[in-house]
């Protein structure tokens, strides 16, 4: 059971993964359809039955995972253990908060079922490469975010002084929000400068935003390329020296020797 549930290299394990992925996708689809008012009024009973069916299936899966691992507590506190718990917990909690005054709470709990889609991550081999690249680049991205925070603080304070409350910039935090929207080139338009000097400052900030918006993408892309190179270079055939094998390859694609 451990090899079937936690590993992915046997026919039984692959069949289990495919069945579980289909169940996850179907449960997320039911959750999304259940949020549509006309469909909920027409097929509410069916959605409820499907939801409980998925909840029972995922509950059994979660309990089996806890039963077959050496350290159940460690798995329960892990990322995937928490995700597995979030996949079933909202449905059970909704039974406790039954009542008109708790309808909003129930609605929030029901939406949390969308976390089931995160269960798909464990079945993507390349997810480790992405996570390694993110782990290696977080310090550089943090420095970049700190620089952006300093930039929007300065421009927010400047715009507060230039435009003032009479033009919608009622305080510095609100002006910083405008600066973030502007430097990200989103431009909601809920707050806009009116004076000529304010528009000039906004133009400068927009140009700065276009110049720096690609920085975190470039940082992550560089780390991702490095992680991919390290990942694939590690799969080298000892017999012929051929490199660049896939992570799950068992035999050399050139000479056929076992890796």
Secondary structure, 3 states (H helix, E strand, C coil): CHHHHHCCCCHHHHHHHHHHHHHHHHHHHHHHHHCCHHHHHHHHHHHHHHHHHHHHHHHHHHHHHHHHCCCHHHHHHCHHHHHHHHHHHHHHHHHHCCCHHHHHHHHHHHHHHHHHHHHHHHHCCCHHHHHHHHHHHHHHHHHHHHHHHHHHHHHHHHHHHHCCHHHCCCCHHHHHHHHHHHHCCCCCCCCCCCCHHHHHHHHHHHHHHHHHCCHHHHHHHHHHHHHHHHHHHCCCCCCCCCCCCCCCCCECCCCCCEC
